Amino acid sequence: MKIGIIIIFHNNELDIDKSFFIDQIKSSEHIELCLVDNESKDETISFLEDIKEVCPTKVSVIEIKRNVSEIAATKAGARYMFNEFNLKHIGYINANALKQKGLTLNTLIKSFCIHKDLIIDFNLNKIKNQEIKKTLFKSVFSVVEYLQNIETSPQVIPMT
């Protein structure tokens, strides 16, 4: 089952390890990435385009020309993912919020790629337990939140 991941960037060129990112993408089946550049002033967009060039079938890049909120950037990525791909599960990551939580992008991407199936199962259970009608944006979930909720499982690598 394919899963989509939206990663929001804003001035994160120093946080992007292109070779690690590319290796993880190439080794991960059933993952579509949408890399959203939220008006970076550094070389972030160039790094994202380089990643897309090496992995064109698994990576899309959206450039937002003016700085918008995390919610607006996530919605832009979600609209793109829903329109372009037939995905039932879409998660998002804000690269800047990771720093505030003491996490690195590399650690999160690796943990996500390893535990994709657990995340999908957790998402399915959460949706099943909700009484609300599932809409486009209510079905988009925080990857960090899901990994933190399942990290107590002995199979999951702790994220801290």
KARA-V284579 format. One record per pair of residues at least 24 apart in sequence whose C-alpha atoms are under 6 Angstrom apart, sorted by the first residue. I is the first residue (numbers start at 1). J is the second residue. D is the distance in Angstrom with one decimal. If there is no record, write none. Layout:
BEGIN
i-><I I>
j-><J J>
d-><D D>
END
This chain:
BEGIN
i-><2 2 3 3 3 4 4 4 4 5 5 5 5 6 6 6 6 6 7 7 7 7 8 8 8 9 9 9 9 10 10 11 11 11 12 13 13 32 33 34 34 34 35 36 36 36 37 37 38 38 39 39 39 39 90 91 91 91 91 92 92>
j-><30 31 31 89 90 31 32 33 90 33 90 91 92 33 34 35 77 92 35 92 93 94 36 94 95 36 37 38 95 38 40 40 42 44 44 43 44 58 59 59 60 61 61 61 62 63 63 64 64 67 64 65 66 67 140 140 141 142 143 142 143>
d-><4.3 5.6 5.1 5.1 5.9 5.8 4.6 5.8 4.5 4.9 5.6 4.8 5.4 6.0 4.7 5.9 6.0 4.5 5.0 5.7 4.7 5.9 4.8 4.8 5.9 6.0 4.9 5.9 5.6 5.1 4.8 4.6 5.6 5.9 5.8 5.8 4.5 4.9 4.8 5.9 4.7 5.7 4.8 5.9 4.8 6.0 4.9 5.9 5.0 5.5 5.6 5.1 5.2 5.1 5.1 5.3 4.6 5.5 5.5 5.1 5.7>
END
